[in-house]
Amino acid sequence: MKIPQRPPDGKTAWDEHQNEINDLLNAYYNTLPEGSKDIRELVRKYNDTEYIHWDELRRKKLPRDPVLIWTILKILRENDYIKLEIGKVLFFYIVLRKFLKQLHLIDKASPASLDRLLDGSLAVVNRQQYLISSLMEEAIASSQLEGAATTRQIAKKILREGKKPRTHSERMIVNNYRTINMVREKKDLSLTPDLILEIHREITLGTLEDEMDENQFRTTDDIVVRDKRDPTLIYYHPPKAAEIPAMIEGLCTFANSDDEFIHPILKAIIIHFLIGYIHPFNDGNGRTARALFYWYVLKNRYDLFEYLSISRIFVNAPAKYTQAYLLTETDFNDMTYFIDFNIGIISRAMDDLKQYIERKQREQRESIKIVDQIPDLSFRQAEILKDIIKHPDRPYSVGEIAGKYKVSLQTARSDLLFLEQIGKVRKFKMGKGYAFIKKRDEAH
């Protein structure tokens, strides 16, 4: 992926094209009727609907010189910029009109949305299972973004059964899952450098070349962000190590302050960005940034985010995720690009959740039919049986069932033995224990 071209210098453009720029500004403000509609439509399109970067604008077919159009866009953006100083670095962002609608929809959503999508009593029965699945998805995807190669199926099996990780990739995933659960427990705390270090330590335990790097901010300036496929391509040089303590203190002050209202979702996204920008660790910055995003939204009682896997969508578009950082960094730290991308990702994750729940609704209705057809079969046993029917060639261990349905090993064993007793599954020896699989001669 190419690094976006940095925008032209605004002062130079003004010095060279002052009269033309003034004419365009007059047209925008409608003091000159000729061309006013065109320039207003361009500004509306590229300063709100798309929030375009110079690197893309320069490739567009435009009615005037792209430098002139860009200068107008920037002049108007500067009127709306909200400034944020972290350490000695100045950042900017704009709350676009389209953000207001997206944030409103996020505000309206809550765990009660799950109840409305589910069938009454089933919401209570299945909420915990949905939560566990979502947290697993987030842990797996966040690790895959950083290079973990374990498949989702294997990773989920490890997490459900509580198995000890055997590889570096498996360790990353287990760490991520444990950390996500930890930040849920610490959501009422204020952000401090020690909490950031604790989250980083938890998420990188046993995965770094130097164990000391788990417990401290970086102390050297030889860290750069490279392209994963082409290490010769350097995307970003983080701030000097000497600047990190002041920037981390500034980040914590920003996160904890309520002097000036900033929508919590916007603030969480900015925290996410700033950890990536400061790059305070030798490794594990991305995982830590995403964990802190979750910590902040849960701290502000956006509990629905427990059921969303943001990183899973990042995994499907890793280049766009990286580009969102690069667009900000190449346009004088305008974080609007990063905010725009992340709000879009959150909206997609919410749509995915709705589709997932609707699919689960259909599956639950099938489970109810099974319950009705088989005497003494509990709803959970019906769910287990439905899962086994769905994957007839897959063996299920007692540990996996216990982990998936959050029951004791004894309860999971009893459920599977009951399904064997009524002739729906068969038990066979696997390793040092037993596993269960659907009986071939049974439809249910």
Contacts in CASP RR format, 6 or more apart in sequence:
PFRMAT RR
TARGET T0000
AUTHOR 0000-0000-0000
METHOD contacts of the structure
MODEL  1
MKIPQRPPDGKTAWDEHQNEINDLLNAYYNTLPEGSKDIRELVRKYNDTE
YIHWDELRRKKLPRDPVLIWTILKILRENDYIKLEIGKVLFFYIVLRKFL
KQLHLIDKASPASLDRLLDGSLAVVNRQQYLISSLMEEAIASSQLEGAAT
TRQIAKKILREGKKPRTHSERMIVNNYRTINMVREKKDLSLTPDLILEIH
REITLGTLEDEMDENQFRTTDDIVVRDKRDPTLIYYHPPKAAEIPAMIEG
LCTFANSDDEFIHPILKAIIIHFLIGYIHPFNDGNGRTARALFYWYVLKN
RYDLFEYLSISRIFVNAPAKYTQAYLLTETDFNDMTYFIDFNIGIISRAM
DDLKQYIERKQREQRESIKIVDQIPDLSFRQAEILKDIIKHPDRPYSVGE
IAGKYKVSLQTARSDLLFLEQIGKVRKFKMGKGYAFIKKRDEAH
1 227 0 8 1.000
1 319 0 8 1.000
1 322 0 8 1.000
1 323 0 8 1.000
3 233 0 8 1.000
3 235 0 8 1.000
3 326 0 8 1.000
3 330 0 8 1.000
4 53 0 8 1.000
4 54 0 8 1.000
4 55 0 8 1.000
4 56 0 8 1.000
4 323 0 8 1.000
4 326 0 8 1.000
4 327 0 8 1.000
4 330 0 8 1.000
5 54 0 8 1.000
5 55 0 8 1.000
5 58 0 8 1.000
5 330 0 8 1.000
6 54 0 8 1.000
6 330 0 8 1.000
6 331 0 8 1.000
7 53 0 8 1.000
7 54 0 8 1.000
7 70 0 8 1.000
7 74 0 8 1.000
7 330 0 8 1.000
7 331 0 8 1.000
7 332 0 8 1.000
8 54 0 8 1.000
8 67 0 8 1.000
8 70 0 8 1.000
8 71 0 8 1.000
10 71 0 8 1.000
10 74 0 8 1.000
13 21 0 8 1.000
13 67 0 8 1.000
13 68 0 8 1.000
13 70 0 8 1.000
13 71 0 8 1.000
14 21 0 8 1.000
14 71 0 8 1.000
17 65 0 8 1.000
17 67 0 8 1.000
17 68 0 8 1.000
17 71 0 8 1.000
20 64 0 8 1.000
20 65 0 8 1.000
20 68 0 8 1.000
21 68 0 8 1.000
21 71 0 8 1.000
21 72 0 8 1.000
21 75 0 8 1.000
23 32 0 8 1.000
24 39 0 8 1.000
24 64 0 8 1.000
24 68 0 8 1.000
24 69 0 8 1.000
24 72 0 8 1.000
25 72 0 8 1.000
25 75 0 8 1.000
26 32 0 8 1.000
27 34 0 8 1.000
27 35 0 8 1.000
27 36 0 8 1.000
27 38 0 8 1.000
27 39 0 8 1.000
27 40 0 8 1.000
28 36 0 8 1.000
28 39 0 8 1.000
28 40 0 8 1.000
28 43 0 8 1.000
28 72 0 8 1.000
28 76 0 8 1.000
30 36 0 8 1.000
30 40 0 8 1.000
38 63 0 8 1.000
39 72 0 8 1.000
42 62 0 8 1.000
42 63 0 8 1.000
42 69 0 8 1.000
43 72 0 8 1.000
43 73 0 8 1.000
43 76 0 8 1.000
46 52 0 8 1.000
46 57 0 8 1.000
46 69 0 8 1.000
46 73 0 8 1.000
47 73 0 8 1.000
47 76 0 8 1.000
47 77 0 8 1.000
47 96 0 8 1.000
48 96 0 8 1.000
48 97 0 8 1.000
48 98 0 8 1.000
49 98 0 8 1.000
51 94 0 8 1.000
51 96 0 8 1.000
51 336 0 8 1.000
51 337 0 8 1.000
51 340 0 8 1.000
52 60 0 8 1.000
52 73 0 8 1.000
53 327 0 8 1.000
53 330 0 8 1.000
53 331 0 8 1.000
53 337 0 8 1.000
54 66 0 8 1.000
54 70 0 8 1.000
54 331 0 8 1.000
55 327 0 8 1.000
55 330 0 8 1.000
57 66 0 8 1.000
57 69 0 8 1.000
57 70 0 8 1.000
57 73 0 8 1.000
58 66 0 8 1.000
58 70 0 8 1.000
60 66 0 8 1.000
62 69 0 8 1.000
77 94 0 8 1.000
77 334 0 8 1.000
80 94 0 8 1.000
80 95 0 8 1.000
81 92 0 8 1.000
81 93 0 8 1.000
81 94 0 8 1.000
81 334 0 8 1.000
82 92 0 8 1.000
82 93 0 8 1.000
82 94 0 8 1.000
82 95 0 8 1.000
83 90 0 8 1.000
83 91 0 8 1.000
83 92 0 8 1.000
84 90 0 8 1.000
84 91 0 8 1.000
84 92 0 8 1.000
84 93 0 8 1.000
84 254 0 8 1.000
84 270 0 8 1.000
84 335 0 8 1.000
85 91 0 8 1.000
86 247 0 8 1.000
86 250 0 8 1.000
86 251 0 8 1.000
86 254 0 8 1.000
86 274 0 8 1.000
86 278 0 8 1.000
87 243 0 8 1.000
87 246 0 8 1.000
87 247 0 8 1.000
87 249 0 8 1.000
87 250 0 8 1.000
88 243 0 8 1.000
88 246 0 8 1.000
89 239 0 8 1.000
89 247 0 8 1.000
89 277 0 8 1.000
89 333 0 8 1.000
90 333 0 8 1.000
91 270 0 8 1.000
91 274 0 8 1.000
91 333 0 8 1.000
91 334 0 8 1.000
91 335 0 8 1.000
92 332 0 8 1.000
92 333 0 8 1.000
92 334 0 8 1.000
92 335 0 8 1.000
92 336 0 8 1.000
93 266 0 8 1.000
93 270 0 8 1.000
93 334 0 8 1.000
93 335 0 8 1.000
93 336 0 8 1.000
93 339 0 8 1.000
94 334 0 8 1.000
94 336 0 8 1.000
95 263 0 8 1.000
95 266 0 8 1.000
96 336 0 8 1.000
96 340 0 8 1.000
99 266 0 8 1.000
99 339 0 8 1.000
99 340 0 8 1.000
99 343 0 8 1.000
102 343 0 8 1.000
102 344 0 8 1.000
102 346 0 8 1.000
102 347 0 8 1.000
103 263 0 8 1.000
103 265 0 8 1.000
103 266 0 8 1.000
103 343 0 8 1.000
105 347 0 8 1.000
105 350 0 8 1.000
106 265 0 8 1.000
106 302 0 8 1.000
106 346 0 8 1.000
106 347 0 8 1.000
106 350 0 8 1.000
109 304 0 8 1.000
109 350 0 8 1.000
110 303 0 8 1.000
110 304 0 8 1.000
111 127 0 8 1.000
111 303 0 8 1.000
111 304 0 8 1.000
111 307 0 8 1.000
113 304 0 8 1.000
114 123 0 8 1.000
114 127 0 8 1.000
114 130 0 8 1.000
114 304 0 8 1.000
114 307 0 8 1.000
114 357 0 8 1.000
115 123 0 8 1.000
117 354 0 8 1.000
117 357 0 8 1.000
117 358 0 8 1.000
117 361 0 8 1.000
118 126 0 8 1.000
118 357 0 8 1.000
118 360 0 8 1.000
118 361 0 8 1.000
118 364 0 8 1.000
119 361 0 8 1.000
119 364 0 8 1.000
119 365 0 8 1.000
122 361 0 8 1.000
122 364 0 8 1.000
125 379 0 8 1.000
125 380 0 8 1.000
126 360 0 8 1.000
126 364 0 8 1.000
128 406 0 8 1.000
129 404 0 8 1.000
129 405 0 8 1.000
129 406 0 8 1.000
130 307 0 8 1.000
130 356 0 8 1.000
130 357 0 8 1.000
130 360 0 8 1.000
131 306 0 8 1.000
131 307 0 8 1.000
132 403 0 8 1.000
132 404 0 8 1.000
132 406 0 8 1.000
134 306 0 8 1.000
134 307 0 8 1.000
134 308 0 8 1.000
134 309 0 8 1.000
134 353 0 8 1.000
135 177 0 8 1.000
135 180 0 8 1.000
135 181 0 8 1.000
135 306 0 8 1.000
136 155 0 8 1.000
136 156 0 8 1.000
136 159 0 8 1.000
136 160 0 8 1.000
136 177 0 8 1.000
137 152 0 8 1.000
137 309 0 8 1.000
137 312 0 8 1.000
138 176 0 8 1.000
138 180 0 8 1.000
138 290 0 8 1.000
138 294 0 8 1.000
138 308 0 8 1.000
138 309 0 8 1.000
138 310 0 8 1.000
138 311 0 8 1.000
138 312 0 8 1.000
139 155 0 8 1.000
139 159 0 8 1.000
139 173 0 8 1.000
139 174 0 8 1.000
139 176 0 8 1.000
139 177 0 8 1.000
139 179 0 8 1.000
139 180 0 8 1.000
140 148 0 8 1.000
140 150 0 8 1.000
140 152 0 8 1.000
140 155 0 8 1.000
140 156 0 8 1.000
140 173 0 8 1.000
140 176 0 8 1.000
140 312 0 8 1.000
141 309 0 8 1.000
141 311 0 8 1.000
141 312 0 8 1.000
141 314 0 8 1.000
141 315 0 8 1.000
142 176 0 8 1.000
142 286 0 8 1.000
142 287 0 8 1.000
142 290 0 8 1.000
142 291 0 8 1.000
142 311 0 8 1.000
143 150 0 8 1.000
143 155 0 8 1.000
143 169 0 8 1.000
143 172 0 8 1.000
143 173 0 8 1.000
143 175 0 8 1.000
143 176 0 8 1.000
143 287 0 8 1.000
144 311 0 8 1.000
144 315 0 8 1.000
145 286 0 8 1.000
145 287 0 8 1.000
145 311 0 8 1.000
145 314 0 8 1.000
145 315 0 8 1.000
145 318 0 8 1.000
145 321 0 8 1.000
146 172 0 8 1.000
146 284 0 8 1.000
146 286 0 8 1.000
146 287 0 8 1.000
147 169 0 8 1.000
147 172 0 8 1.000
147 228 0 8 1.000
148 168 0 8 1.000
148 169 0 8 1.000
148 170 0 8 1.000
148 172 0 8 1.000
148 173 0 8 1.000
149 169 0 8 1.000
150 158 0 8 1.000
150 167 0 8 1.000
150 169 0 8 1.000
150 170 0 8 1.000
150 173 0 8 1.000
154 170 0 8 1.000
155 170 0 8 1.000
155 173 0 8 1.000
157 163 0 8 1.000
157 400 0 8 1.000
158 165 0 8 1.000
158 170 0 8 1.000
158 173 0 8 1.000
158 174 0 8 1.000
159 173 0 8 1.000
159 174 0 8 1.000
159 177 0 8 1.000
160 399 0 8 1.000
160 400 0 8 1.000
160 402 0 8 1.000
160 403 0 8 1.000
160 404 0 8 1.000
161 397 0 8 1.000
161 399 0 8 1.000
161 400 0 8 1.000
161 402 0 8 1.000
161 403 0 8 1.000
162 399 0 8 1.000
162 403 0 8 1.000
165 171 0 8 1.000
165 173 0 8 1.000
165 174 0 8 1.000
168 207 0 8 1.000
171 205 0 8 1.000
171 206 0 8 1.000
171 207 0 8 1.000
172 207 0 8 1.000
172 287 0 8 1.000
175 202 0 8 1.000
175 203 0 8 1.000
175 204 0 8 1.000
175 205 0 8 1.000
175 206 0 8 1.000
175 207 0 8 1.000
176 203 0 8 1.000
176 287 0 8 1.000
176 291 0 8 1.000
178 202 0 8 1.000
179 199 0 8 1.000
179 202 0 8 1.000
179 203 0 8 1.000
179 287 0 8 1.000
179 291 0 8 1.000
180 291 0 8 1.000
180 294 0 8 1.000
182 199 0 8 1.000
182 202 0 8 1.000
183 199 0 8 1.000
183 291 0 8 1.000
183 292 0 8 1.000
183 294 0 8 1.000
183 295 0 8 1.000
183 298 0 8 1.000
184 294 0 8 1.000
184 298 0 8 1.000
184 306 0 8 1.000
186 195 0 8 1.000
186 295 0 8 1.000
187 295 0 8 1.000
187 298 0 8 1.000
187 299 0 8 1.000
188 299 0 8 1.000
189 195 0 8 1.000
190 252 0 8 1.000
190 255 0 8 1.000
190 256 0 8 1.000
191 251 0 8 1.000
191 252 0 8 1.000
191 255 0 8 1.000
191 256 0 8 1.000
191 271 0 8 1.000
191 292 0 8 1.000
191 295 0 8 1.000
191 296 0 8 1.000
192 252 0 8 1.000
193 217 0 8 1.000
193 245 0 8 1.000
193 248 0 8 1.000
193 249 0 8 1.000
193 252 0 8 1.000
196 248 0 8 1.000
196 252 0 8 1.000
196 275 0 8 1.000
196 280 0 8 1.000
196 288 0 8 1.000
196 292 0 8 1.000
197 215 0 8 1.000
197 216 0 8 1.000
197 217 0 8 1.000
199 288 0 8 1.000
199 291 0 8 1.000
199 292 0 8 1.000
199 295 0 8 1.000
200 214 0 8 1.000
200 281 0 8 1.000
200 284 0 8 1.000
200 288 0 8 1.000
201 214 0 8 1.000
201 215 0 8 1.000
203 284 0 8 1.000
203 287 0 8 1.000
203 288 0 8 1.000
203 291 0 8 1.000
204 213 0 8 1.000
204 214 0 8 1.000
204 281 0 8 1.000
204 283 0 8 1.000
204 284 0 8 1.000
204 287 0 8 1.000
205 214 0 8 1.000
206 214 0 8 1.000
207 283 0 8 1.000
208 214 0 8 1.000
208 282 0 8 1.000
208 283 0 8 1.000
208 284 0 8 1.000
209 283 0 8 1.000
210 282 0 8 1.000
213 281 0 8 1.000
213 282 0 8 1.000
213 283 0 8 1.000
217 241 0 8 1.000
217 244 0 8 1.000
217 245 0 8 1.000
217 248 0 8 1.000
217 280 0 8 1.000
217 281 0 8 1.000
218 241 0 8 1.000
218 244 0 8 1.000
218 279 0 8 1.000
218 280 0 8 1.000
218 281 0 8 1.000
218 282 0 8 1.000
219 241 0 8 1.000
220 241 0 8 1.000
220 282 0 8 1.000
221 240 0 8 1.000
221 241 0 8 1.000
223 238 0 8 1.000
223 279 0 8 1.000
223 282 0 8 1.000
224 234 0 8 1.000
224 235 0 8 1.000
224 236 0 8 1.000
224 237 0 8 1.000
224 238 0 8 1.000
225 234 0 8 1.000
225 235 0 8 1.000
225 236 0 8 1.000
225 238 0 8 1.000
225 279 0 8 1.000
226 232 0 8 1.000
226 233 0 8 1.000
226 234 0 8 1.000
226 235 0 8 1.000
227 233 0 8 1.000
227 234 0 8 1.000
227 235 0 8 1.000
235 322 0 8 1.000
235 325 0 8 1.000
235 326 0 8 1.000
236 279 0 8 1.000
236 325 0 8 1.000
236 326 0 8 1.000
236 329 0 8 1.000
238 276 0 8 1.000
238 277 0 8 1.000
238 278 0 8 1.000
238 279 0 8 1.000
239 247 0 8 1.000
239 277 0 8 1.000
239 278 0 8 1.000
239 279 0 8 1.000
244 278 0 8 1.000
244 280 0 8 1.000
247 274 0 8 1.000
247 278 0 8 1.000
247 280 0 8 1.000
248 278 0 8 1.000
248 280 0 8 1.000
251 271 0 8 1.000
251 274 0 8 1.000
251 275 0 8 1.000
251 278 0 8 1.000
254 267 0 8 1.000
254 270 0 8 1.000
254 271 0 8 1.000
254 274 0 8 1.000
255 267 0 8 1.000
255 271 0 8 1.000
255 296 0 8 1.000
262 270 0 8 1.000
264 296 0 8 1.000
264 297 0 8 1.000
264 300 0 8 1.000
264 302 0 8 1.000
265 297 0 8 1.000
265 302 0 8 1.000
265 343 0 8 1.000
265 346 0 8 1.000
266 339 0 8 1.000
267 296 0 8 1.000
268 293 0 8 1.000
268 296 0 8 1.000
268 297 0 8 1.000
268 300 0 8 1.000
269 293 0 8 1.000
269 338 0 8 1.000
269 339 0 8 1.000
269 342 0 8 1.000
269 343 0 8 1.000
270 335 0 8 1.000
270 339 0 8 1.000
271 289 0 8 1.000
271 292 0 8 1.000
271 293 0 8 1.000
271 296 0 8 1.000
272 289 0 8 1.000
272 290 0 8 1.000
272 292 0 8 1.000
272 293 0 8 1.000
272 338 0 8 1.000
272 342 0 8 1.000
273 289 0 8 1.000
273 325 0 8 1.000
273 328 0 8 1.000
273 335 0 8 1.000
273 338 0 8 1.000
273 339 0 8 1.000
275 285 0 8 1.000
275 286 0 8 1.000
275 288 0 8 1.000
275 289 0 8 1.000
275 292 0 8 1.000
276 285 0 8 1.000
276 286 0 8 1.000
276 289 0 8 1.000
276 325 0 8 1.000
277 325 0 8 1.000
277 329 0 8 1.000
277 333 0 8 1.000
279 285 0 8 1.000
281 288 0 8 1.000
290 310 0 8 1.000
290 311 0 8 1.000
293 310 0 8 1.000
294 305 0 8 1.000
297 305 0 8 1.000
298 305 0 8 1.000
298 306 0 8 1.000
304 350 0 8 1.000
304 353 0 8 1.000
307 353 0 8 1.000
308 346 0 8 1.000
308 349 0 8 1.000
308 350 0 8 1.000
308 352 0 8 1.000
308 353 0 8 1.000
309 349 0 8 1.000
309 352 0 8 1.000
310 342 0 8 1.000
310 345 0 8 1.000
310 346 0 8 1.000
310 349 0 8 1.000
312 349 0 8 1.000
312 352 0 8 1.000
313 345 0 8 1.000
313 348 0 8 1.000
313 349 0 8 1.000
313 352 0 8 1.000
314 321 0 8 1.000
314 345 0 8 1.000
320 341 0 8 1.000
321 341 0 8 1.000
323 341 0 8 1.000
324 337 0 8 1.000
324 338 0 8 1.000
324 340 0 8 1.000
324 341 0 8 1.000
324 342 0 8 1.000
325 338 0 8 1.000
327 334 0 8 1.000
327 337 0 8 1.000
327 338 0 8 1.000
328 334 0 8 1.000
328 335 0 8 1.000
328 336 0 8 1.000
328 337 0 8 1.000
328 338 0 8 1.000
331 337 0 8 1.000
363 386 0 8 1.000
364 383 0 8 1.000
366 386 0 8 1.000
367 379 0 8 1.000
367 382 0 8 1.000
367 383 0 8 1.000
367 385 0 8 1.000
367 386 0 8 1.000
368 379 0 8 1.000
368 382 0 8 1.000
370 377 0 8 1.000
370 382 0 8 1.000
370 385 0 8 1.000
370 386 0 8 1.000
370 444 0 8 1.000
371 377 0 8 1.000
371 378 0 8 1.000
371 379 0 8 1.000
371 382 0 8 1.000
373 444 0 8 1.000
374 382 0 8 1.000
374 422 0 8 1.000
374 444 0 8 1.000
377 385 0 8 1.000
377 418 0 8 1.000
377 422 0 8 1.000
378 415 0 8 1.000
380 405 0 8 1.000
380 407 0 8 1.000
380 415 0 8 1.000
381 415 0 8 1.000
381 418 0 8 1.000
381 419 0 8 1.000
383 405 0 8 1.000
384 396 0 8 1.000
384 401 0 8 1.000
384 405 0 8 1.000
384 415 0 8 1.000
384 416 0 8 1.000
384 419 0 8 1.000
385 419 0 8 1.000
385 424 0 8 1.000
385 425 0 8 1.000
385 444 0 8 1.000
387 396 0 8 1.000
388 394 0 8 1.000
388 396 0 8 1.000
388 419 0 8 1.000
388 424 0 8 1.000
388 425 0 8 1.000
388 436 0 8 1.000
388 437 0 8 1.000
388 438 0 8 1.000
389 438 0 8 1.000
389 444 0 8 1.000
391 438 0 8 1.000
392 437 0 8 1.000
392 438 0 8 1.000
392 440 0 8 1.000
393 437 0 8 1.000
394 437 0 8 1.000
395 428 0 8 1.000
395 430 0 8 1.000
395 435 0 8 1.000
395 436 0 8 1.000
395 437 0 8 1.000
396 416 0 8 1.000
396 435 0 8 1.000
396 436 0 8 1.000
396 437 0 8 1.000
397 430 0 8 1.000
397 433 0 8 1.000
397 434 0 8 1.000
397 435 0 8 1.000
397 436 0 8 1.000
398 409 0 8 1.000
398 412 0 8 1.000
398 413 0 8 1.000
398 416 0 8 1.000
398 434 0 8 1.000
399 409 0 8 1.000
399 412 0 8 1.000
401 407 0 8 1.000
401 412 0 8 1.000
401 415 0 8 1.000
401 416 0 8 1.000
402 408 0 8 1.000
402 409 0 8 1.000
402 411 0 8 1.000
402 412 0 8 1.000
403 412 0 8 1.000
405 412 0 8 1.000
407 415 0 8 1.000
416 425 0 8 1.000
416 427 0 8 1.000
416 436 0 8 1.000
417 427 0 8 1.000
419 425 0 8 1.000
419 436 0 8 1.000
420 426 0 8 1.000
420 427 0 8 1.000
420 436 0 8 1.000
423 439 0 8 1.000
423 442 0 8 1.000
424 438 0 8 1.000
424 439 0 8 1.000
424 442 0 8 1.000
424 444 0 8 1.000
425 436 0 8 1.000
425 437 0 8 1.000
425 438 0 8 1.000
425 439 0 8 1.000
426 436 0 8 1.000
426 437 0 8 1.000
426 438 0 8 1.000
426 439 0 8 1.000
427 434 0 8 1.000
427 435 0 8 1.000
427 436 0 8 1.000
428 434 0 8 1.000
428 435 0 8 1.000
428 436 0 8 1.000
428 437 0 8 1.000
END
